[in-house]
Amino acid sequence: MELESLLNQEGLVHQKPKTEEIRERASAIDHPVRLFYGETYDAYGDPIDSIKYYFFVSMLSKSLKEEGYSTDPRILVADVAACRNVSSDLNDKYIELGDKRAKFVHKVSDTYNLDLNVVKMSDYLFTPEFQSHLEEIVELCKGDPEIMKRIEKTVPESKIDIERKKSFAYSFDEIGTIIDLDVKVGPPREDLYDDVARKIAEVQQRKSLMSLFLTPTFPLGKSWAYFFANEGIEDHGITAYKAGSKQLQGNRIIVGKTSSLEAGNLIDSSFVPPSLELPHPILDIGIIAEMARINLEGGDFNLYKRVQEGQLDERALKGEVKDSLNKYILSKF
Amino acid sequence: MDLEEIVAKDYEQKSAQREKEKRYYEEKLQRTGLKTLDRFLRYCSNPSDYMKNGITYAHRDLENVAEAIAENKPWAVVSGLNPSSPLHLGHKAIFDELLWMQENGAEIYIPLTNDESYVVGKSPSLAESRRIAYESVIPSIIAMGFNSHKTHIYVDSDYKEIYNVAMDVSNKLTLNKALKVFGLDNELDNENPGTMFYRSAVQVAQILLPQYEEFGGPKPTLVPVGIDQHPYILLARDVAEKKGFILPSEIVTKFLWGFDGKGKMSSSRNGSAIFLTDDPNSIDTIVKKSYTGGSPSGKFQKEHGGIPEICPIWSVRTYHFQRDNSVDRKCSSGEILCGQCKKEALEEIKDFLSDHQSKLPEARKRVDEFILKTPINSILE
């Protein structure tokens, strides 16, 4: 797929660098283009929404390779970060869950013939090289009140005191991980980390990462009233990679757990917005299924355009999304 | 002063009035912490006409109600009315909004507050406002098309249960709190024990009544109000919290201008209101003499347009007859002048009154179907 087609896909790409910027970077660097998506997880399983990112990073990598560039497409399973989010007695369980998530990424990669390298945070975080790299970053940040202010912003207000006591270890691990990337793919809410990484790169006078945000994830099986009541959901949605984000695990498609019937019921009871500017959980699932089809059979995106042009009424859209979801994703796991 | 100066001054005054009007609602919104309906309008696929054209414009906690609408759960609306006179066109606006709510699943409770009419001095006796309630107000409400299975009307003095409920909520309030909420801390000279009992206890009882066991227990309850009635909701929310009820929500509608242009349509100002029981042939004068947002010079108005936001004629037509904002557009662009607009308004109002009044004889026969009689025993046993 051409880079332009992929990056201009409405309903999938929320914010992106110009294609020319990516090409310029790819031409200017002396290493493969570092493409990256990182995620944590929870105990509820592997949400279909994570697959959207795996597909995208792989498709981006293949598009660049078709143009002759070398790439390093990487999916990070942030097991250490996931452990930091839970109490210490759950660490062993979460390390195990990290292994499972990494296996899941491998399985998705194999099933759809993706171009991905899977890395766990525990594989590199405690190496002397990374720790020394991290120390350098921490030192630089602590000497710059403006950067420290930005780092504080990466933490929700309710957790600021706890994170301060932990010397913002979670944030620094994240920043240390992403600072040398070329293109970082993620949900829009990660802009705060990316912003700090760019600021540090500016101070160090080196190339900064380019952020590429995909559209937010929304719960299924919810009426219009849910979206009306949740101000700000349009911008950030719920956490794509945590099935239990906001305790909405019953409103997500969890690969290997949610049956075809359950997924169908969730789709049938989901809100279809009157405008494509509003959250559209069904279209989002439809586009993920479309990415699966493209990876398996080739072809191009067309669902968004057909919805935009009013070619599908609510019933037809729901029917088509259920069919393609079953055919291209649920039946494979 | 020559005509040109008069015209310019008139335009300047009316423009200033429009700005003042706009500021009034904006400031009230800021002061009360209410939210606009913008977000609701983005998500709700069938908002009411009043919501669409900005007449119903603000809310608090409409989220509860939206969930009930979307998921077909029970919810209630409470909209009280002082029956010191027959209904007028201003009241009709409220009832049109209630009809939309009923179509969207609400049980409608309409307390007719003849006790209030009496204690605040709007009616010479409890009996007089009670008579108006049964003879005129209730039939007019029924004639608007409400469903008797989902509409519960009561005249306070006849539904004595409401006073027991008022007693029940009373011990969740302090008089100090009520005085502060109503801003009456230093203005008690015009109050009597009845007004205080009514405002602080009976009105709260009316708002919370649908959440009593006899009506299915706690449920989202919406109270449509004018922005000046906001304090009543605050008091009711305070009590609801203490009783373990769902905090009542409110939705705010802008008032309909009186024909005298001196504020909201009111039965207590001559020349302000057209009543739903007025003879259609008797309303020519009030409409023809109505204040408008137009200019003394037709030429000037054609060039600069009128100022619809402060015009009672625009207000009546947009609220009741031309809800697509076409009057607004024609007036602002100078396409229609006040004479023609009044003529069209007069025809529309007359048609409406004739139609409404033709339904009253049948409506009078159905009054009993709508009257709430449910005893409230849960607080006595």
Contacts between the chains, C-beta under 8 A, distances in Angstrom:
chain1	res1	chain2	res2	distance
A	223	B	67	7.3
A	223	B	70	3.6
A	223	B	71	6.0
A	224	B	43	4.5
A	224	B	44	6.5
A	224	B	45	7.0
A	224	B	66	7.5
A	224	B	70	5.7
A	225	B	43	7.5
A	225	B	63	7.0
A	225	B	66	3.8
A	225	B	67	4.3
A	225	B	69	6.8
A	225	B	70	3.9
A	225	B	71	7.1
A	226	B	67	7.4
A	226	B	70	7.9
A	227	B	43	5.6
A	228	B	39	6.0
A	228	B	40	5.9
A	228	B	42	7.8
A	228	B	43	4.2
A	228	B	44	7.1
A	228	B	62	8.0
A	228	B	63	6.5
A	228	B	66	5.2
A	229	B	63	3.8
A	229	B	66	6.6
A	229	B	67	6.8
A	231	B	39	6.9
A	273	B	43	7.4
A	274	B	45	5.7
A	275	B	42	7.5
A	278	B	42	6.4
A	278	B	43	6.9
